[in-house]
Amino acid sequence: MGLTLKVAKFDIALSAVIILAIVSYYSNLLGDLSLYFIILVSFLGTLPVLYSALRQILKKEISMDLLASIALIFSLLSGEWVGASFIALMIAAARILKSITESQAERNIKSLFKLRSNKARIIKNNNVEEVLIEKLQIGDVVVVDLGDRIPIDGKVMLGTFSVDESSLTGESMPVDKKIGDKVFSSTIVVAGSAHILVEKIGKDTTLEKIIALFEASGEFKPHFQTLGEKFGKIYLTGIVIASFLIFFITQNTKLVLSILLVICADDVAVAVPLAYLSATRRAAKMGAIIKGSHYLEALGKIDTIVFDKTGTLTTGHMQVSEIKSFGEYNEKELLMYCGSLMEQSSHPISKTIYAYAKKAGVNLELVENVEEIGGMGLMGQYENKKILFGRKAFLISRQIEISKEASVEISRLENKGNSNSFVVINNKLAGIISLTDEIRPHARKAIQRIKELGVKNIIMLTGDNKKTAERVAKEIGLTEFHGELLPEQKVSYIKSYIDNKKTVAMVGDGVNDAAALRIATVGIAMGAIGEDSAIESADIVLMKDDISKIADIMRLARFTRSLSIQDFGIWGFSNVLGLSLVFGGLIGPAGAAAYNFLTDFFPLFNSLRANKAKTH
C-alpha cells in the first residue's frame, strides 16, 4: 500500500503543478515567466509517460501510454505547450484513479487484518492464562466469553453459545453453537461462553485464507480487459499508421495531434477494470469471495451450469422418510430396537435414526455387544434378541430370507429413490427404515432464478443411484441429470461440455469435487467456510450454504459486463463527437486535450455503479 500511496502523491502533486501552469498561462499570472513555466511543466509531465511507454515496448507490449507519448512528442515539436500539458494532466489523472482503485482493494484487505485477534485465553494447569496468538498450539483449549472475537478455527468442547459469523459469511443472523460444532476465526460471541479446542492456527485459519484470496484477486485482470488489450493492440497500431498517413497527406501537425488527443483510450483502460474490481468487492459483501475478477466476467457469459447433488442441491443430511415393519413388530418397537442400537454408533445414518427415535419419544434400552461391520451395518444383543441393521447386501451375506411382501415394499421404496436400511431380529427381517437426502430450502426457486437469467443447460451430476437422482431432479425442476458417477466421470462430462464450446460453471461442495471445480470455466464452491479443499480448488467461494447466492452473483456479473460494454459505448460516442469538433475546426490540440480530459470521467463514473448493483 505504501508504494501505491507514493505513486498517488507524486501524480497528485504533478497534476496540481500542471493545473497551476495552465491557469498561470491563460491569466498571465507570472507575466513573461508564465510561458517558460508551462514549457517546463509540459516537459516534466512528458517524462513519466515516456518512461511507462518505453517499459511496455521493452516487454513487447503496446499500451495507451505509447499513443499518449506520440501525441506528447507531436505537441512538443509543434510548440503546443498547453496541449502537451493537458495530455500530461489527462494521463496523471488516469494514474491517480488507478491508484485509488488499488488502494480501495488494499483497504479491504487492511479491514480484514483488523479482524485478527492479538491475544487469547487458554486453560493451562487448570488455570486460565492470557497468551499471544503466536504462542497458541493445536490442541490448546481457548476460553471465549460474551463479546470475544474467536482467534482460531476449532471445535466446541464445552458450552452452548451464539456466534456472529457475518465477517465470513455476510449473514447477519447469529448462529447457535453446541458441543462438537465448528467455529471460525474472526467471528464474535454474541451470547454465552465456551471452551474451544484449537484445530487451526495462523495461515491455516479461515480468516487468513480469505485474506490470501483477497490479495490474490488483486493480481488478476478481468478477462474482458484481456479482450480489450487484444482490441487495443489492433486499435493502437491502426491509429499510429492512420496518423502518419494523415500527416503525410496533409502535412498538418496540429490536425494529427488533435486527432490523437481525442481518440486516446486511456479512460476505458481504467474504467473496465474499475467496474470489475468494484463488483468483486460488492460480491465480498454478499458473502462470495472471487479469486480473480476475470472469473466474474466469465460467469457473466455462462450458458451451462453443472451441479453436484449431495451437499450442494441437498444438505447431505439424511432424514427418515418411512418406517415399514413386518411380522410381529410394530413401527414403535422397531424404532426402539434400532434407536437403542444406533446410540452406540457414530455413523451418519445411525445418528439420524437415533435422533429420530429420541424425537419420537421412544424409550431406548441398553444394547450389548455392539459391533460395527465396516461398510455393511451394525449388530448387537438386547435381552434374548440378536439385532442386525444394515444394507441389502448385509442381508444377503447373512442369508436372511426376504418375503414377497418385503420385496414389494423394497421395490416401491427404491423406485421413489429412497435409501433403504434393513432391520433383522433373530435372523428374520423385521422391517425397513427408509431415508432421503434432504433437499436444500429454496433450491427449486434458486434453479428457477438461474433459468430466468437465460442459462440454457442446467445439469445435475451425482454418485447416487439413478432413482435418487431422478427424485431430486424432479423436485427441484431439472430435466437433465446423470447418476452413479465416479469423480472422474463427472470430469469427463464437464470436458465434453467444454469441447462442445459451452461456457461451464461447476457448483460443488468442494470436498470431493475438486477436480471438477478446477476443470470448469468457473468453479463455484458452496458453503466453503472452513473447507480448505473448497478454497483451494474453486474460483468463486460462497461462504454459506445458500444456493440462491449463485443467481445473485451471476446477475452481478452480467450487470458488470453490461457496464463495461457501456464504457466502450460512451468512449466511442465521445470520440465521434470530439472528431467532429476537430474536423469542423472548432477545437485544436489544446481543446482536444481538454475535451479528452473532461470526457474521461464519464465511463469511470459509469463503472462505479457496480458498487450499487441490484442482485435480486
C-alpha positions in Angstrom: 0.0 0.0 0.0 3.0 2.3 0.7 4.0 2.2 -3.0 0.5 2.9 -4.2 0.3 6.0 -1.9 3.7 7.3 -3.1 2.7 7.0 -6.8 -0.6 8.7 -6.0 1.1 11.6 -4.1 3.5 12.1 -7.0 0.7 12.3 -9.6 -1.4 14.5 -7.4 1.5 16.9 -7.0 2.2 16.8 -10.7 -1.5 17.4 -11.6 -1.5 20.4 -9.2 1.6 21.9 -10.8 0.2 21.3 -14.4 -3.2 22.9 -13.4 -1.3 25.9 -11.9 0.8 26.2 -15.1 -2.2 26.2 -17.3 -4.1 28.8 -15.2 -0.9 30.9 -15.0 -0.5 30.8 -18.8 -4.1 31.8 -19.6 -4.2 34.5 -16.8 -0.7 35.7 -17.4 -0.3 35.4 -13.6 3.5 35.3 -13.8 3.9 37.6 -16.7 6.6 36.6 -19.2 7.5 33.7 -16.8 4.2 32.0 -17.4 5.3 30.8 -20.9 8.6 29.4 -19.5 6.6 27.8 -16.6 4.2 25.9 -18.9 7.1 24.8 -21.2 9.0 23.4 -18.2 5.8 21.7 -16.9 5.0 20.2 -20.3 8.4 18.6 -20.5 8.2 17.4 -16.8 4.8 15.8 -17.4 6.1 14.0 -20.5 8.8 12.1 -18.7 6.6 9.6 -16.7 4.5 8.9 -19.8 7.6 8.2 -22.0 9.1 6.1 -19.2 6.0 3.9 -19.0 5.7 3.6 -22.8 9.4 2.5 -23.0 8.9 -0.1 -20.3 5.9 -1.5 -22.3 7.9 -1.6 -25.5 10.7 -3.5 -23.8 8.1 -6.0 -22.8 6.9 -6.2 -26.4 3.6 -4.7 -25.4 1.6 -1.8 -26.9 -0.1 0.4 -24.4 -2.2 3.6 -24.3 0.9 5.4 -23.0 2.6 4.8 -26.4 -0.2 6.7 -28.1 0.0 9.4 -25.5 3.8 9.6 -25.9 3.4 10.1 -29.7 0.9 12.9 -29.0 3.2 14.5 -26.5 6.2 14.4 -28.9 4.0 15.9 -31.6 2.9 18.6 -29.1 6.4 19.5 -28.0 7.8 19.6 -31.6 4.9 21.8 -32.6 5.3 24.1 -29.6 1.8 23.2 -28.4 2.7 23.6 -24.7 -0.9 23.8 -23.4 -1.8 20.7 -25.4 1.2 18.8 -24.0 0.2 20.0 -20.5 -3.4 18.8 -20.9 -2.1 15.4 -22.2 0.2 15.0 -19.2 -2.7 16.1 -16.9 -5.0 13.5 -18.5 -2.5 10.6 -18.0 -1.7 11.7 -14.5 -5.4 11.7 -13.6 -5.7 8.2 -15.0 -2.8 7.1 -12.9 -4.4 8.7 -9.8 -7.7 6.9 -10.5 -5.9 3.6 -10.9 -4.1 4.3 -7.5 -7.4 5.0 -5.9 -8.8 1.7 -7.3 -5.8 -0.3 -6.0 -5.9 1.4 -2.6 -9.6 0.5 -2.2 -8.6 -3.1 -2.6 -5.8 -2.7 -0.1 -8.1 -1.0 2.3 -10.5 -4.0 2.1 -7.6 -6.3 2.9 -6.5 -4.0 5.7 -10.0 -4.1 7.2 -9.7 -7.9 7.3 -6.5 -7.5 9.2 -8.4 -5.7 11.9 -10.4 -8.9 12.5 -7.3 -10.6 13.7 -7.0 -11.2 17.4 -3.7 -10.5 19.1 -4.3 -12.5 22.3 -6.2 -15.5 23.6 -7.1 -17.0 26.9 -6.2 -20.7 27.3 -6.7 -23.3 30.0 -3.3 -24.3 31.4 -2.8 -26.3 34.6 -6.4 -25.8 35.4 -6.0 -22.0 35.3 -6.9 -19.5 32.6 -3.9 -17.7 31.1 -3.7 -14.9 28.5 -1.2 -15.6 25.8 -0.2 -14.1 22.5 -1.8 -15.7 19.4 1.7 -16.7 18.1 2.1 -18.9 21.2 -1.0 -20.9 20.6 -0.7 -24.6 19.6 -3.0 -27.1 18.0 -4.7 -29.0 20.9 -4.8 -26.0 23.3 -8.2 -25.1 24.8 -9.3 -21.5 24.3 -11.9 -19.8 26.5 -14.3 -17.3 24.9 -16.9 -15.2 26.6 -19.6 -12.7 25.5 -18.1 -10.1 23.2 -14.9 -12.0 22.4 -13.6 -12.4 18.9 -12.7 -16.1 18.3 -9.0 -16.2 17.5 -8.7 -19.6 15.9 -10.6 -22.3 14.0 -11.7 -25.0 16.3 -14.3 -27.3 17.8 -16.6 -26.6 20.8 -15.6 -28.7 23.8 -17.8 -27.1 26.4 -20.8 -24.7 26.4 -23.6 -23.5 24.2 -23.4 -20.1 22.7 -24.3 -17.9 19.7 -21.8 -16.5 17.2 -21.9 -13.6 14.7 -20.3 -15.1 11.6 -21.1 -12.0 9.3 -17.4 -11.3 8.9 -17.1 -14.5 6.9 -20.5 -15.3 5.5 -22.2 -11.9 5.2 -25.1 -13.4 7.2 -26.4 -11.0 9.8 -28.3 -13.6 12.0 -26.3 -15.2 14.8 -25.5 -18.9 14.6 -26.1 -21.2 17.6 -23.2 -23.5 18.6 -23.1 -26.6 20.7 -20.6 -29.2 21.7 -18.9 -30.7 18.7 -19.7 -27.8 16.3 -17.0 -26.0 14.4 -16.2 -22.3 15.0 -14.0 -20.0 12.9 -11.5 -17.2 13.5 -12.7 -13.6 13.4 -16.3 -14.5 14.4 -17.8 -12.9 17.6 -19.5 -14.4 20.6 -22.8 -12.6 21.0 -24.3 -14.8 23.7 -23.0 -17.4 26.2 -19.4 -18.7 26.6 -17.4 -21.8 25.6 -14.2 -23.8 25.7 -12.9 -24.4 22.2 -10.3 -27.0 21.1 -7.7 -25.3 18.8 -7.6 -27.1 15.4 -6.1 -24.5 13.1 -3.8 -21.5 13.8 -2.0 -18.8 11.8 -2.1 -19.2 8.0 -4.3 -22.3 8.2 -7.3 -20.4 9.7 -10.3 -19.5 7.6 -9.7 -15.7 8.1 -6.1 -16.0 6.8 -7.2 -18.0 3.8 -9.8 -15.3 2.9 -7.2 -12.6 3.3 -4.9 -14.6 0.9 -7.9 -14.8 -1.6 -8.4 -11.1 -1.5 -4.7 -10.5 -2.0 -4.6 -12.9 -5.0 -7.7 -11.4 -6.6 -6.0 -8.1 -6.9 -3.3 -9.6 -9.1 -5.7 -10.7 -11.8 -7.1 -8.7 -14.7 -10.7 -9.3 -15.8 -11.0 -11.4 -18.9 -12.9 -8.5 -20.6 -9.8 -6.3 -20.2 -7.7 -9.0 -21.8 -10.1 -8.9 -24.8 -9.7 -5.1 -24.6 -6.0 -5.4 -24.8 -6.2 -7.5 -27.9 -8.5 -4.9 -29.4 -6.1 -2.2 -28.1 -3.1 -3.6 -30.0 -5.1 -3.5 -33.3 -6.6 -0.2 -32.4 -3.3 1.5 -31.4 -1.5 0.1 -34.4 -4.2 1.3 -36.7 -4.3 4.8 -35.1 -0.5 5.2 -35.4 -0.5 4.2 -39.0 -3.5 6.4 -39.8 -2.0 9.4 -38.0 1.2 9.1 -40.1 -0.8 8.8 -43.3 -2.9 11.9 -42.4 0.3 13.8 -41.6 1.8 12.6 -44.9 -1.2 13.7 -46.9 -2.0 17.0 -45.1 1.4 17.9 -43.5 -0.9 19.4 -40.8 0.8 18.6 -37.4 -1.9 20.3 -35.4 -4.7 18.2 -37.1 -2.9 15.0 -36.5 -2.2 16.0 -32.9 -5.8 16.9 -32.3 -7.0 13.5 -33.6 -4.6 11.7 -31.4 -5.7 13.6 -28.4 -9.4 12.9 -28.9 -9.2 9.2 -29.6 -6.7 8.3 -26.8 -8.5 5.4 -25.0 -7.0 5.9 -21.5 -10.5 6.2 -20.0 -11.7 2.7 -20.9 -8.3 1.3 -20.0 -9.1 2.4 -16.4 -12.9 2.2 -16.4 -13.3 -1.5 -17.3 -11.0 -3.0 -14.6 -12.5 -0.5 -12.2 -16.0 -1.9 -12.9 -14.9 -5.5 -12.2 -12.9 -4.6 -9.1 -15.9 -2.7 -7.7 -18.1 -5.7 -8.4 -15.7 -8.1 -6.8 -15.8 -6.0 -3.6 -19.6 -5.9 -3.9 -19.6 -9.7 -4.1 -17.5 -10.0 -1.0 -20.1 -8.1 1.0 -22.6 -10.6 -0.2 -20.5 -13.5 1.2 -18.9 -14.6 -2.1 -15.1 -14.5 -2.5 -13.9 -14.3 -6.1 -10.3 -15.2 -6.7 -9.9 -13.0 -9.8 -12.2 -10.5 -11.4 -11.8 -12.3 -14.7 -13.8 -15.2 -13.2 -16.6 -12.8 -12.5 -16.5 -11.7 -16.2 -16.6 -15.3 -17.3 -19.5 -16.0 -15.0 -21.5 -13.4 -16.9 -21.1 -15.5 -20.1 -22.1 -18.9 -18.6 -24.5 -20.9 -20.7 -24.1 -24.2 -18.8 -24.3 -24.9 -15.1 -23.4 -28.3 -13.6 -24.5 -29.1 -10.0 -23.2 -31.8 -7.7 -26.1 -33.2 -5.7 -25.0 -34.1 -2.2 -24.1 -31.1 -0.1 -25.0 -28.7 -3.0 -28.6 -29.2 -4.1 -29.2 -31.3 -1.0 -28.0 -30.7 2.6 -26.1 -34.0 2.7 -28.1 -34.9 5.9 -30.3 -37.9 5.7 -33.8 -37.8 7.2 -36.2 -40.7 8.0 -39.0 -40.7 5.5 -40.8 -44.0 6.1 -40.7 -47.0 8.6 -42.2 -50.3 7.4 -42.5 -53.1 9.9 -43.1 -56.8 9.1 -44.3 -59.8 11.2 -44.7 -59.4 15.0 -43.2 -56.0 15.5 -44.9 -52.7 15.1 -43.2 -49.4 14.0 -42.7 -48.1 17.5 -41.0 -51.4 18.6 -38.9 -51.4 15.5 -37.7 -47.8 16.2 -37.0 -48.7 19.8 -34.7 -51.6 18.8 -32.9 -49.5 16.1 -32.6 -46.4 18.1 -31.1 -48.3 21.0 -28.6 -50.0 18.7 -27.8 -46.7 16.9 -27.0 -44.9 20.2 -23.5 -46.6 20.2 -22.6 -45.8 16.6 -21.0 -42.6 15.1 -22.2 -43.4 11.5 -24.2 -40.5 10.0 -27.2 -42.8 9.3 -27.0 -44.2 12.8 -27.0 -40.6 14.2 -30.1 -39.7 12.1 -32.1 -42.7 13.2 -31.1 -42.2 16.9 -32.1 -38.6 16.8 -35.4 -39.5 15.1 -36.2 -42.1 17.8 -35.4 -39.6 20.6 -37.6 -37.0 19.0 -40.4 -39.6 18.7 -40.2 -40.1 22.4 -39.3 -43.8 22.2 -37.8 -45.3 25.4 -34.3 -46.5 24.4 -32.7 -49.5 26.1 -29.1 -50.6 26.5 -27.9 -52.9 23.7 -24.9 -55.1 24.5 -22.0 -56.4 22.3 -22.5 -53.8 19.6 -20.3 -54.4 16.7 -19.9 -52.3 13.5 -19.3 -54.3 10.3 -17.4 -51.9 8.0 -19.4 -50.8 5.1 -22.3 -53.2 5.8 -24.1 -52.4 9.1 -24.4 -52.9 12.9 -25.1 -55.9 15.1 -25.9 -56.1 18.8 -27.7 -58.0 21.6 -30.7 -56.9 23.6 -32.0 -59.4 26.1 -32.7 -62.6 24.1 -32.8 -60.7 20.7 -30.0 -60.5 18.2 -30.4 -57.3 16.2 -28.9 -56.6 12.9 -29.1 -53.4 10.9 -27.6 -52.6 7.5 -27.7 -52.5 3.8 -29.4 -55.1 1.5 -26.0 -56.7 0.9 -25.8 -57.3 4.6 -29.0 -59.3 4.5 -27.7 -61.3 1.5 -24.4 -62.0 3.2 -26.3 -63.3 6.3 -28.7 -65.3 4.1 -31.7 -63.5 5.5 -34.9 -64.5 3.7 -36.8 -61.7 2.1 -40.6 -62.3 1.9 -42.7 -61.5 -1.1 -44.4 -58.7 1.0 -41.0 -57.3 1.8 -39.8 -57.5 -1.8 -42.8 -55.4 -3.0 -42.1 -52.8 -0.3 -38.4 -52.7 -1.2 -39.2 -52.2 -4.9 -41.6 -49.4 -4.1 -39.2 -47.5 -1.9 -36.3 -48.0 -4.3 -38.5 -46.6 -7.1 -39.0 -43.5 -5.0 -35.3 -43.0 -4.9 -35.0 -43.6 -1.2 -32.0 -45.1 0.6 -33.1 -48.2 2.5 -31.7 -49.9 5.6 -33.0 -53.1 7.0 -33.7 -54.3 10.5 -33.3 -58.0 11.3 -34.2 -59.5 14.7 -33.2 -63.1 15.4 -32.4 -63.7 11.8 -35.8 -62.6 10.5 -36.4 -59.4 8.5 -38.4 -57.2 10.9 -38.6 -54.0 8.9 -37.2 -51.3 6.7 -36.2 -47.8 7.6 -36.2 -45.6 4.5 -34.2 -42.4 4.4 -33.9 -39.5 2.0 -31.3 -36.8 1.5 -32.9 -33.5 2.5 -33.2 -31.0 -0.4 -31.9 -27.6 0.4 -34.6 -25.0 1.2 -35.3 -22.7 -1.8 -33.3 -25.0 -4.1 -36.2 -25.1 -6.6 -36.6 -21.4 -6.5 -32.9 -20.8 -7.0 -32.8 -23.1 -10.1 -35.8 -21.2 -11.5 -34.0 -17.9 -11.0 -31.0 -19.2 -12.9 -33.3 -20.3 -15.7 -34.8 -16.8 -15.8 -31.3 -15.5 -16.4 -31.3 -17.4 -19.7 -29.0 -20.2 -18.8 -30.0 -23.0 -21.3 -28.3 -26.0 -19.7 -28.7 -26.8 -16.0 -27.4 -30.3 -15.2 -27.0 -32.4 -12.0 -24.2 -35.0 -11.7 -24.1 -37.3 -8.7 -22.6 -40.6 -7.5 -26.0 -41.6 -6.0 -28.2 -44.1 -7.8 -30.3 -43.0 -10.7 -33.6 -43.3 -8.9 -32.4 -40.9 -6.1 -31.0 -38.6 -8.8 -34.4 -38.7 -10.6 -36.3 -37.8 -7.4 -34.1 -34.8 -6.5 -34.1 -33.6 -10.1 -37.9 -33.8 -10.3 -38.4 -31.9 -7.0 -36.1 -29.0 -7.9 -37.1 -28.7 -11.6 -34.2 -30.2 -13.5 -34.7 -32.2 -16.7 -31.1 -33.4 -17.2 -29.3 -35.5 -14.6 -26.7 -38.3 -14.5 -26.3 -40.7 -11.6 -24.0 -43.4 -10.4 -20.9 -41.4 -11.5 -17.4 -41.6 -10.2 -15.4 -38.3 -9.7 -13.5 -38.9 -12.9 -16.8 -39.4 -14.8 -18.0 -36.0 -13.6 -14.8 -34.5 -15.0 -15.4 -36.3 -18.3 -18.9 -34.8 -18.6 -17.6 -31.3 -17.9 -14.8 -31.8 -20.5 -17.4 -32.9 -23.1 -19.5 -29.7 -22.5 -16.4 -27.6 -22.8 -15.4 -29.4 -26.0 -18.8 -28.6 -27.4 -18.0 -24.8 -27.0 -20.0 -24.4 -23.8 -19.0 -22.0 -21.1 -19.4 -24.1 -18.0 -19.8 -23.3 -14.3 -19.4 -26.2 -11.9 -21.1 -25.9 -8.5 -20.0 -28.3 -5.7 -19.3 -28.6 -2.0 -15.6 -28.5 -2.6 -14.8 -31.7 -0.7 -15.0 -34.4 -3.3 -15.5 -32.2 -6.4 -12.0 -30.6 -6.5 -11.1 -32.0 -10.0 -14.5 -31.0 -11.5 -14.3 -27.5 -10.0 -10.8 -27.0 -11.4 -11.6 -28.0 -14.9 -14.8 -26.0 -15.4 -14.6 -22.5 -16.8 -15.7 -21.2 -13.4 -15.7 -23.4 -10.3 -18.1 -22.4 -7.5 -17.7 -23.9 -4.1 -20.8 -24.0 -1.8 -20.6 -23.3 1.9 -16.9 -23.2 1.9 -16.4 -21.7 5.4 -13.7 -23.8 7.0 -13.3 -26.1 3.9 -9.6 -25.9 2.8 -10.3 -28.0 -0.3 -13.1 -25.6 -1.5 -11.0 -22.5 -1.0 -8.1 -24.1 -2.9 -10.0 -25.6 -5.8 -12.8 -23.2 -6.6 -12.6 -19.9 -8.5 -15.6 -18.5 -6.6 -16.2 -19.4 -3.0 -19.6 -19.0 -1.4 -19.0 -18.8 2.4 -22.5 -20.1 3.2 -24.7 -23.0 2.1 -27.0 -20.6 0.3 -27.7 -21.7 -3.2 -29.7 -18.6 -4.0 -26.4 -16.6 -4.0 -25.4 -18.2 -7.3 -28.1 -16.3 -9.2 -27.2 -13.1 -7.3 -23.6 -13.4 -8.3 -24.5 -14.2 -11.9 -26.7 -11.1 -12.0 -23.9 -9.0 -10.7 -21.5 -10.5 -13.3 -23.9 -9.7 -16.1 -24.6 -6.2 -14.8 -20.8 -5.5 -14.6 -20.3 -6.8 -18.1 -23.1 -4.5 -19.4 -21.3 -1.6 -17.6 -18.1 -2.5 -19.5 -19.9 -2.5 -22.8 -21.5 0.8 -21.9 -18.0 2.2 -21.1 -16.9 1.3 -24.7 -20.1 2.9 -26.0 -19.5 6.1 -24.1 -15.9 6.2 -25.2 -17.0 5.6 -28.9 -19.7 8.3 -28.8 -17.3 10.9 -27.2 -14.7 10.0 -29.9 -17.2 10.7 -32.7 -18.2 14.0 -31.2 -14.6 15.0 -30.5 -13.5 14.2 -34.0 -16.5 16.2 -35.4 -15.2 19.2 -33.4 -11.7 18.7 -34.7 -12.6 18.3 -38.4 -15.1 21.1 -38.0 -12.2 23.4 -37.0 -13.9 24.2 -33.7 -11.0 22.9 -31.5 -7.3 22.5 -31.9 -4.7 20.4 -29.9 -5.3 22.3 -26.6 -9.1 22.0 -26.9 -8.8 18.3 -27.9 -6.6 17.6 -24.9 -9.1 19.4 -22.6 -12.0 17.6 -24.3 -10.4 14.2 -23.7 -9.6 15.0 -20.1 -13.2 16.0 -19.3 -14.8 13.1 -21.1 -12.6 10.6 -19.4 -14.7 10.8 -16.3 -18.0 9.6 -17.8 -17.0 5.9 -18.3 -15.3 6.0 -14.9 -18.4 7.2 -13.1 -20.4 4.6 -15.0 -18.1 1.8 -13.8 -18.6 2.8 -10.2 -22.3 1.9 -10.5 -21.1 -1.7 -9.9 -21.0 -0.8 -6.2 -24.7 -0.3 -6.1 -25.7 -3.3 -8.4 -29.1 -4.9 -7.6 -28.8 -8.6 -7.4 -32.5 -9.7 -6.8 
